[in-house]
Amino acid sequence: MRSSILRRGVVVATLLAATLALAAPAYAATGWVTVGSDRARPLDESQGLTVIRRGGTVEYRYTGVGTIPADVAARGYDHVGDPDSASGWYVEPYQRGDQNGKMFRAQSPSGAWTEYAHPLASGEAYNNSWDAITPNGTWMLAGEWGTMDRLLGFATPGLNPAAVPGATLPLAFTVRLDHPVRDVQGCDFSSATVLLCSSDDPDGTLFGTTKPLLQVDLSRAPDGADVTGHVTALRQLPLSSGCSGEFEVEGIDYQETDGTLRVIVMSPSICVLFDSKTWRFKQG
């Protein structure tokens, strides 16, 4: 009798494992290994980060509610997302509290700022969570909040003549994803056709884990026309704090110079002030 029960238990466990394997996409074979962390300040290091290289200077630039200029906030832009940089240009994404349009604010290598307003296209969510500039600098991707099956594509301010200073910046193309993503807070290119993205997904049903690091493999390098993207979950991002509760995954940055990936994770409750972190990873 005991032997029969054990055999039935093995069969049930095997069937359960097979069902779970079908229910959630498998993680990629090559993972990202945590190699360290730095404290992330909640006011000015809580939304995103990028590295700006101009000549021989290197600047680590973060965004947060404390980095929004007073004149920008006065015009209704109350949220800045995860920025990116290429060829000395720096671009940060803004959204309005009244949900009426978006704006990309670009800084040239000389330090001058220019704004590029983006009216919402039909069906477009008002959120402007992040931007990611292609390695050749010509095109820029951005993302919406919630459960989405696409990414948005634009001409890059300052680096693409199609982005005209003083004019509105229209939607140029979309990236059609083969698997939905939820609450993506940042993406960055690791190559011409590969994006790494940080997801604040609190549910876990899309990929079998909450707060995943995602990879999007594009069918070709962005060229201004629609492109497709294959989505893979790589791992759960670190959730480590002295407080229990809901973590918030934020922006992401990949540095091709040394292969370091950085992702901001804000801690729950009062610990957001003390032990929020920018985690560092290397590919294993």
PADOFI-944139 format. One record per atom (N, C-alpha, C, CB): residue in three letters; x, z, y. Coordinates in pm, whole numbers, plus 50000, padded with zeros to 5 digits. Atoms other than C-alpha are relative to their C-alpha. Glycine has a CB too. Layout:
# residues N
ALAXZY
...
END
This chain:
# residues 284
MET500835000049880
MET500005000050000
MET500875000050126
MET499065012250000
ARG499094999449885
ARG502785009250244
ARG500704986750021
ARG501045011249981
SER499325012949991
SER504614976550163
SER499084989350060
SER500484995549861
SER500975009649949
SER501454956650236
SER499805001750149
SER498675001349926
ILE500194997249858
ILE500984973850572
ILE501194995150080
ILE499785015050023
LEU498795004449932
LEU504604966850666
LEU500044984950014
LEU501245004949926
ARG500005014649994
ARG504244930150574
ARG499034994950105
ARG499654994149862
ARG501005004149900
ARG501084927450784
ARG500535002550141
ARG498675007549978
GLY499424996849868
GLY502904944351073
GLY501014989750043
GLY500645013849997
VAL499005010249968
VAL505744919251055
VAL499324987050040
VAL500934997649880
VAL500725012249968
VAL503284890251055
VAL499385000850139
VAL498924997349896
VAL500634998349868
VAL501394904351357
VAL501044999450110
VAL499255013350007
ALA498945000049899
ALA504624910451548
ALA500544986050023
ALA501145009349957
THR499515013749987
THR505814875051473
THR499034991250078
THR500254994049862
LEU501015007949930
LEU502524859851589
LEU499935003950147
LEU498645001949936
LEU500044995449862
LEU502554881451904
LEU501184994450079
LEU500015015250005
ALA498815005249933
ALA506094870751990
ALA499844985150029
ALA501245002349915
ALA500205014449980
ALA505174834151942
ALA499004997450111
ALA499524993549870
THR501015001749895
THR502094838252163
THR500595002550138
THR498835009449977
LEU499364996949872
LEU504124854552441
LEU500964989050042
LEU500735013349992
ALA499065010749968
ALA506724827052419
ALA499294987950056
ALA500804996149876
LEU500775011249950
LEU504014801152475
LEU499385003150135
LEU498934996249902
ALA500714996249879
ALA502374820952756
ALA500864999350124
ALA499465013849986
ALA499134999649882
ALA505404823252984
ALA501194990849980
ALA500495014450028
PRO498835008750011
PRO508174798153058
PRO501255007949965
PRO500214992450131
ALA498764993350038
ALA511544806952908
ALA500945000750119
ALA500674992849884
TYR498994999049895
TYR514304819253137
TYR501114990049970
TYR500575014550009
ALA498905009550016
ALA517184795553198
ALA501155006649923
ALA500504995050137
ALA498924994750083
ALA520144799252963
ALA501145005650084
ALA500534989249906
THR498924995449912
THR522654802853246
THR499415008850109
THR500764988150062
GLY500594990549907
GLY521884833953450
GLY500905003350116
GLY499645012349929
TRP499274994849886
TRP522964850353770
TRP500235014849979
TRP499244997350133
VAL499614986350028
VAL524854882953729
VAL500165007650131
VAL501325000449918
THR499884991549881
THR524554911053985
THR501445005050011
THR499015011849994
VAL498604995949981
VAL528014918154131
VAL500165010450111
VAL500864987950030
GLY499894989949896
GLY527214941754420
GLY498834999250096
GLY501304998350076
SER501074999949901
SER524994949554716
SER500515005950130
SER498795007949949
ASP499744994449868
ASP525034958155087
ASP498675004950056
ASP500674989450095
ARG501234994849941
ARG522514978955280
ARG499384989750094
ARG500285013150074
ALA500755009049911
ALA519824958455457
ALA499185008450097
ALA499074990349918
ARG500734992449898
ARG518534972955784
ARG498594994450016
ARG500764999650136
PRO501385004950000
PRO514724971155809
PRO499594992550125
PRO499085011349981
LEU500435006549877
LEU514494959956172
LEU500604986150020
LEU500355008550117
ASP499355012749968
ASP517024931856190
ASP500684993349881
ASP501005002250107
GLU499445006450119
GLU518044923755831
GLU498974999649887
GLU501255007549953
SER501074998150099
SER514674924055654
SER499254987349963
SER499045010050050
GLN500755012350028
GLN513484887755651
GLN500844989149936
GLN499394994850127
GLY499215010950055
GLY516304863655583
GLY501435000750046
GLY499414986750038
LEU498575000349968
LEU519974854655608
LEU500564986249973
LEU500765010749919
THR499245012150025
THR522374825555628
THR501395002050058
THR499294987550061
VAL498644999849947
VAL526014818755705
VAL500184987850088
VAL501055000449885
ILE499775010849905
ILE526844797856013
ILE501504997750011
ILE499375003350139
ARG498585003749989
ARG530194779656010
ARG500164990250115
ARG500544993949866
ARG499755008349883
ARG531374765656341
ARG501505000050028
ARG499205005050125
GLY498565000749987
GLY534964753756351
GLY500665010149907
GLY500435002650145
GLY499354990050084
GLY537054782656229
GLY499275013149995
GLY501375002450047
THR500744987550000
THR534364809256284
THR498945000249891
THR499365002350136
VAL501034997950102
VAL532044823256019
VAL499145011750044
VAL500645002649858
GLU500934989549957
GLU528934843256117
GLU498925002049896
GLU499384996550137
TYR501114996650089
TYR526534861255882
TYR498815003550089
TYR500385011949904
ARG501154998549911
ARG523174857756060
ARG498785004649918
ARG499694986650074
TYR501214994650064
TYR520144878855956
TYR498824998650096
TYR500195014949959
THR501204999749919
THR516534878156077
THR499135011949959
THR499214986749987
GLY500954989050020
GLY513904905456111
GLY499155001150124
GLY500745013449970
VAL500874998649884
VAL511214916956348
VAL500805003350125
VAL498945010849975
GLY499174996449886
GLY513964930756571
GLY500834988750057
GLY500895011049962
THR499225011349950
THR515604896556611
THR499144989750074
THR500724993249886
ILE500885009349930
ILE512554879056761
ILE500175002050150
ILE498505002049958
PRO499844998449855
PRO513294872357131
PRO498675003650066
PRO500564987150062
ALA501204995349933
ALA510824888657372
ALA499124988550049
ALA500375009050116
ASP500805011049948
ASP509764855657527
ASP499314992149889
ASP500874990650082
VAL500625006750115
VAL509074840557185
VAL498825008249949
VAL501034997949886
ALA501084991250044
ALA506994870657078
ALA498834999650099
ALA500505014349983
ALA501055000249898
ALA505074869157408
ALA499114987749988
ALA500625000550138
ARG500795012150020
ARG503904834157314
ARG499294999849866
ARG500884987850012
GLY500804998750121
GLY502354846556990
GLY500744998349869
GLY498934990350004
TYR499235001650124
TYR505164840156741
TYR500535013749957
TYR501194989750019
ASP499714986150035
ASP505244874256573
ASP500695001649865
ASP498745007849999
HIS499324999150130
HIS507004865756244
HIS501084989349992
HIS499014998449882
VAL498905009250026
VAL510394850056174
VAL500355001049853
VAL501245003050092
GLY499725000150143
GLY511264839555820
GLY501494998549970
GLY499244989049934
ASP498635001650050
ASP514404831255622
ASP500604987250058
ASP500024999749844
PRO499435011749933
PRO516684807655823
PRO501024992649912
PRO500665004350130
ASP498925007150067
ASP519324782255723
ASP500894993550106
ASP499444989249900
SER499025006049911
SER522364765055872
SER500714988749930
SER501015010450050
ALA499225011250052
ALA524234732255830
ALA500734993550116
ALA499104989749926
SER499195007249901
SER527044714956023
SER500005007050136
SER499494985750016
GLY499984992449876
GLY527064742856281
GLY498655002250065
GLY500884993450095
TRP501354998049949
TRP523324740156349
TRP499335011449923
TRP499164987049989
TYR500724988650058
TYR521094770356284
TYR498524998450030
TYR500545013650055
VAL501435001949981
VAL517314768356230
VAL499265011949940
VAL499524986749935
GLU500814989050050
GLU514864797356198
GLU498514996650014
GLU500335013150075
PRO501415003650002
PRO511144794356110
PRO499105011250056
PRO499584996649858
TYR500924990549940
TYR508324811256306
TYR498564996549966
TYR500195000550152
GLN501445002050011
GLN504604816156255
GLN499305008550105
GLN499505003549857
ARG500774993349896
ARG501904827356497
ARG499025010049940
ARG499254989850085
GLY500974990150045
GLY499734858156463
GLY498584994850001
GLY500085012250084
ASP501345005749996
ASP496674837356557
ASP499834988649901
ASP499684995050139
GLN500035010150107
GLN497494813556267
GLN499824985850056
GLN498875003149902
ASN500195012949935
ASN497554784156511
ASN501354993150018
ASN499295001750137
GLY498775007749992
GLY500644763556431
GLY501255008049966
GLY500144994450136
LYS498704994350035
LYS504284769656346
LYS501034995050100
LYS500404996249854
MET498935004349911
MET507584766056524
MET501355002049930
MET499975007850134
PHE498624998650047
PHE511204759656426
PHE500895000950123
PHE500434987949907
ARG499134997649885
ARG513804773256667
ARG501434997049956
ARG499875014850053
ALA498695004950043
ALA517174755756647
ALA501065003350104
ALA499954984849975
GLN498864997549914
GLN520544765756787
GLN501104990149967
GLN500515014549984
SER498965010050018
SER523194738956840
SER501365006849981
SER500044990450121
PRO498664994250010
PRO526904744156768
PRO500535005650132
PRO500974989649948
SER499564994849870
SER527354750057143
SER499285012950039
SER499784989650108
GLY500754987749971
GLY524834778657134
GLY498684997750069
GLY500825008950082
ALA501265002949931
ALA521924761157312
ALA498835000149903
ALA500084986450072
TRP501194998950084
TRP518414767357178
TRP498974989250037
TRP499375014050013
THR501095009549981
THR515614741657133
THR498885003649903
THR500484985249978
GLU501154996950085
GLU512104747156997
GLU499294987349956
GLU499025009450073
TYR500725011450058
TYR510184723256771
TYR498695005349944
TYR500864992949889
ALA501314995450045
ALA506474730556741
ALA499484991249888
ALA499005000250118
HIS500595007550111
HIS504664720356424
HIS498525003249989
HIS500725003149867
PRO501444998050021
PRO500844716256431
PRO499694999549850
PRO499174989250077
LEU500324999650142
LEU499284724356095
LEU499344986949955
LEU499085011849969
ALA500655011650061
ALA498464694355877
ALA498755004649926
ALA500984992649903
SER501234996750072
SER495134693055693
SER500335007749871
SER499194987249969
GLY499794992050120
GLY495074720355427
GLY501275008249998
GLY499994991249883
GLU498734992849997
GLU498394735255534
GLU499805014650039
GLU500984993350098
ALA500054985849966
ALA498734773255532
ALA500845002650125
ALA500485008749882
TYR499314997449873
TYR499864788655860
TYR501355006849982
TYR499135008650089
ASN498764992650023
ASN502714808255699
ASN501224990950009
ASN499965006849863
ASN498745007349988
ASN506274797155776
ASN501095009349950
ASN500274995250148
SER499214989550060
SER508224818455533
SER501504997550001
SER499575002149860
TRP498585003150014
TRP511574800055520
TRP500274985550034
TRP500485003049857
ASP499585014049996
ASP513544768455578
ASP501324998549926
ASP500134995050147
ALA498785003150076
ALA516294752255372
ALA500434985850034
ALA499765001549846
ILE499485012949956
ILE518444723755503
ILE500784993349886
ILE500925001750126
THR499295007350106
THR519694696955263
THR501494999950028
THR499474985449989
PRO498554999849979
PRO523474696155209
PRO500514989350096
PRO500694998349869
ASN499555010349904
ASN523754663555408
ASN499445002250140
ASN499594986249950
GLY500514996149870
GLY521844679855695
GLY498804992350050
GLY501054998850097
THR501025009049945
THR519204652655733
THR498585005649989
THR500064986949930
TRP501374995650025
TRP516124669455586
TRP499965015149982
TRP499434993049875
MET500194985750006
MET514704704355582
MET498705002949925
MET499975006350142
LEU501194995650070
LEU512264720855341
LEU499525013250057
LEU500285001349848
ALA500584987449956
ALA509904749255428
ALA498885003649902
ALA499464999150148
GLY500984995650098
GLY507344769855240
GLY498865008050058
GLY500675008049895
GLU501204992449966
GLU503894785255259
GLU499915012549913
GLU498734991149984
TRP500224987750074
TRP502654818855131
TRP498894997849898
TRP499665011750096
GLY501045000950101
GLY500404824854831
GLY500444991749880
GLY498744994050060
THR499715008050119
THR500194804454511
THR499954985350039
THR498985003149885
MET499865013749951
MET501424769254584
MET500614991049893
MET500874999650128
ASP499405009850090
ASP502294737554393
ASP500804989650078
ASP498914993049917
ARG499245009349918
ARG504304721654673
ARG500935007650095
ARG499054990750080
LEU499184995849888
LEU507054726354930
LEU499854989350109
LEU501515001949958
LEU500195009149888
LEU506964710255275
LEU501344994550048
LEU499285007150115
GLY498775006449956
GLY509554685555409
GLY499934995150143
GLY500354988649910
PHE499935003949859
PHE510644678855769
PHE501354993650031
PHE499775012350092
ALA498715004149944
ALA513344660855964
ALA500695012550055
ALA499834989050112
THR499294988149955
THR516054686556044
THR500254999650151
THR501335001449925
PRO499714999549855
PRO516124696756413
PRO501494999550028
PRO499395012650061
GLY498615001149959
GLY519394686556576
GLY500854990949915
GLY500595013250000
LEU499195007850092
LEU520654667356274
LEU499344987049955
LEU500335008349879
ASN500735012150035
ASN517994640456226
ASN499324994850126
ASN498955002749886
PRO500615005449876
PRO517004617656518
PRO498484999949998
PRO500504986150023
ALA501464999850008
ALA513414618356389
ALA499425013050053
ALA499554997849856
ALA500444987349939
ALA513214654556511
ALA500344999350148
ALA500695012549930
VAL499785002549858
VAL512764648856884
VAL499795012850080
VAL499054988950051
PRO500174988049918
PRO513384678357120
PRO498844998450099
PRO501295003250077
GLY501145000549909
GLY510244686457318
GLY498764993949941
GLY500374992650120
ALA501155005950068
ALA507994667257079
ALA499625008849880
ALA500314985449954
THR500394992650119
THR506034681256787
THR500764994949878
THR498484999049977
LEU499295003550123
LEU507674681356444
LEU498984998149889
LEU501055011049962
PRO501045002450100
PRO505344664556193
PRO500515002349857
PRO499464985850013
LEU499694999350143
LEU505224669755818
LEU500454986149955
LEU498775004949916
ALA499455013050038
ALA507414641855672
ALA499744996649854
ALA501494999850026
PHE500195002550143
PHE507004645955295
PHE499745013349931
PHE501244992849938
THR500204987850078
THR506224670955021
THR500824999449871
THR498505002149969
VAL499414998650134
VAL507954683454706
VAL498895004749909
VAL501235010149999
ARG501074996750094
ARG505394683254425
ARG500605007449880
ARG499264987249954
LEU499454991550106
LEU506144711654182
LEU499234998449870
LEU499995014650044
ASP500665001450130
ASP505434709353810
ASP499445013249949
ASP500964994249899
HIS500504986850037
HIS504604746553795
HIS499755007650129
HIS501025007749906
PRO500274992849875
PRO502944768154063
PRO500995011450022
PRO498585005450000
VAL499174988749960
VAL504974794054250
VAL499175008950090
VAL501324995350072
ARG500794990749920
ARG503754824854432
ARG500895008050095
ARG499205009649910
ASP499354991549899
ASP504884841954754
ASP501514997850006
ASP499725014749969
VAL498585003249985
VAL508204823954789
VAL500445004050141
VAL500274984849973
GLN499534994649873
GLN510154841755065
GLN501234992750053
GLN500305014749984
GLY498825007249954
GLY513224819655078
GLY500494990449894
GLY501105009650037
CYS499345009550088
CYS515014789654928
CYS501304995550066
CYS499084987949967
ASP498765005849949
ASP518504775254964
ASP500524989949899
ASP501075011150028
PHE499445010250089
PHE520184744254824
PHE501335005049942
PHE500214986650076
SER498704997650063
SER522964750154572
SER500694986849968
SER499835008349872
SER499465013650011
SER523454712454536
SER498994990850064
SER500294995849849
ALA500895009649934
ALA521814680654666
ALA498624999649935
ALA500604986149997
THR501285001050070
THR519054683354404
THR499545013249938
THR500104989749892
VAL500374987050059
VAL518874720654316
VAL499765010250110
VAL501105005049904
LEU500364989149909
LEU517104748254509
LEU499955013149922
LEU498634997250069
LEU500194986550052
LEU517364785554440
LEU499035007150093
LEU501375007849989
CYS501064994149919
CYS514314805054558
CYS499725014349958
CYS498734991649989
SER500384986050025
SER513354841754589
SER498495001350014
SER500735009750098
SER501464998750002
SER509754849954499
SER499615014850003
SER499404993049876
ASP500504986249990
ASP507924881854599
ASP498765001949913
ASP499675003550146
ASP501184999750088
ASP505304875454328
ASP499795013949941
ASP500144989649888
PRO500244986650053
PRO503754909754252
PRO499245000149869
PRO499255008050100
ASP500915000850114
ASP501614897253964
ASP500724998149867
ASP499034988850021
GLY499215002250121
GLY504024883453704
GLY499404990749898
GLY500245012649937
THR500645008550101
THR501584860453526
THR500544985849997
THR498524999550022
LEU499525013849996
LEU503204827853636
LEU501234997949915
LEU500304996050143
PHE498735001750070
PHE506624833853479
PHE500335011649904
PHE501114998650100
GLY499764989050093
GLY506264865553271
GLY500785011550061
GLY500744995049881
THR499324989149932
THR507974887553532
THR499585000150146
THR501534998849987
THR500204999049856
THR507374900353883
THR501324997350072
THR499445013950039
LYS498845001449912
LYS509784892754171
LYS501114991349938
LYS500565013750033
PRO498985008150067
PRO511604863654003
PRO500924992250095
PRO499334990349907
LEU499125010049941
LEU514604843254109
LEU499664986849932
LEU501545003749981
LEU500435012950052
LEU513514806854069
LEU501014989250029
LEU498644996350057
GLN499215012049976
GLN515314773754038
GLN499064988150000
GLN501124998349893
VAL500795012349991
VAL513754740754147
VAL500964988249992
VAL499164999450132
ASP499195012150018
ASP515404708954014
ASP499214988050050
ASP500414998249850
LEU500695011449940
LEU514424679254229
LEU500304987149924
LEU500404998550146
SER499815012750071
SER513944644454081
SER501034991250070
SER498664992549989
ARG498935006849925
ARG516274631254355
ARG500235008050128
ARG499634984950032
ALA499724993449874
ALA517874643054674
ALA498944995950104
ALA501444996550051
PRO501015003549899
PRO515304644654960
PRO500464988650090
PRO499665012250085
ASP499665011749918
ASP515184611955154
ASP498884996450096
ASP500304988149911
GLY501105002549909
GLY512004615055359
GLY498724995849933
GLY500394989850097
ALA501195003550077
ALA509574604555084
ALA499705011249901
ALA500174986549927
ASP500384989550095
ASP507654626454840
ASP500925000049879
ASP498564998149956
VAL499124998250113
VAL509724640254553
VAL499395010649909
VAL501445003950045
THR500524989950093
THR508954661054243
THR501075010549973
THR499534993549869
GLY499094989150029
GLY510464694354143
GLY499605007449873
GLY500045009650117
HIS500214992550125
HIS510844711853805
HIS500405014550023
HIS500814993949882
VAL499804985949969
VAL510524749953834
VAL500375007849875
VAL498755005950065
THR499554991250109
THR512374774853612
THR500215014050055
THR501304994749934
ALA499714986149964
ALA512444812853628
ALA501345003949939
ALA498865009749951
LEU498654996550046
LEU516024825653603
LEU500135014649958
LEU501004997050108
ARG499904985750028
ARG515624863753608
ARG499115007650099
ARG501495004950009
GLN500634991349901
GLN513884892753776
GLN501075005050097
GLN499265011949932
LEU499074994949901
LEU515564903154100
LEU500075015349992
LEU499584995450141
PRO499844985550016
PRO516914939154116
PRO498975007950081
PRO501405004150042
LEU500964991049937
LEU514344966154195
LEU500535014249982
LEU498554998349939
SER499314987150013
SER516404997454257
SER499875007850129
SER501494998049963
SER500204991949881
SER515505025554497
SER499795014549962
SER498814994850081
GLY500324986050021
GLY515165062954535
GLY498525002850009
GLY500725008450100
CYS501464998749991
CYS511425057254595
CYS499334990849899
CYS499514996650144
SER500805008650087
SER508795043454361
SER498944993150085
SER499355008149884
GLY501015007549928
GLY506255017654469
GLY500334985250002
GLY499875005250141
GLU499885014549995
GLU506124981254572
GLU501214995650082
GLU498734993950058
PHE498875006149931
PHE509394963954658
PHE499544987050066
PHE501184997249901
GLU500295013049941
GLU509424933354883
GLU501264991449999
GLU499465001550146
VAL498915009750004
VAL511714904354800
VAL499924991450124
VAL499934991249871
GLU499985007549875
GLU512814885555112
GLU500874987549987
GLU500515008950115
GLY499285012649993
GLY515274857755204
GLY501174998949904
GLY500484997950138
ILE498965003450097
ILE518054841155008
ILE501044991150067
ILE499384992949875
ASP498945008649949
ASP521394824455079
ASP500994997149888
ASP500715006550121
TYR498965003950096
TYR523814805054859
TYR501174994250076
TYR499454989849895
GLN498795004849936
GLN527404799454967
GLN500834991949901
GLN500835011850055
GLU499275008850092
GLU529034769454802
GLU501505002550005
GLU499704985450034
THR498564997749987
THR532464780454928
THR500545009349892
THR500315005750136
ASP499544990650103
ASP532664809254679
ASP498975002249890
ASP500355013350063
GLY501014998950105
GLY529504805254468
GLY499215012850002
GLY500644998749869
THR500744987449991
THR527944837554595
THR498554997550043
THR500685009550100
LEU501425000349967
LEU524164840954598
LEU499615013750055
LEU499134996249874
ARG500464987549942
ARG522574867554821
ARG498494999850014
ARG500675002550136
VAL501464998749988
VAL518974879954813
VAL499685013850057
VAL499304997949862
ILE500434987349940
ILE517354906855031
ILE498825005549922
ILE499634998050150
VAL501134993050063
VAL515114932354855
VAL499775012950078
VAL500285003049847
MET500334988249921
MET513374958355073
MET499355010549911
MET499074996250118
SER500454989050085
SER512674992354917
SER498595004650035
SER500975011750011
PRO501364995049973
PRO509255009154887
PRO500015012050094
PRO499315003849869
SER500294987749929
SER507825035855112
SER501075003250105
SER499885011549902
ILE499034995649899
ILE510165056255335
ILE501414995349968
ILE499985015150012
CYS498665004550040
CYS513165043555137
CYS500364986550059
CYS500094999449850
VAL499685012549933
VAL512845010455321
VAL501045002250110
VAL498724993650059
LEU499074996849892
LEU514845028155592
LEU501405003049951
LEU499485011850078
PHE498734994550046
PHE517635040355367
PHE500724991849893
PHE499755013549946
ASP499295006550111
ASP518335020055054
ASP499524985949968
ASP499875008549876
SER500265014450017
SER517014984655105
SER501354992849990
SER499144994350119
LYS498705006150031
LYS519694960254990
LYS499974984850010
LYS500455004049861
THR499725014150023
THR521104925555013
THR500864999349875
THR500724993250124
TRP499295000550129
TRP522104919254651
TRP500874987649993
TRP499015000149883
ARG499075011150019
ARG525054897154561
ARG500084996549852
ARG501415003550055
PHE499965005050137
PHE525194875454248
PHE501054989249984
PHE498644994649959
LYS499145011150041
LYS527604852454069
LYS499414994149872
LYS501515004649979
GLN500555006450119
GLN526684827253804
GLN500815003849877
GLN499964984850018
GLY499334995650122
GLY527454840053454
GLY500094989049897
GLY499295011649941
END
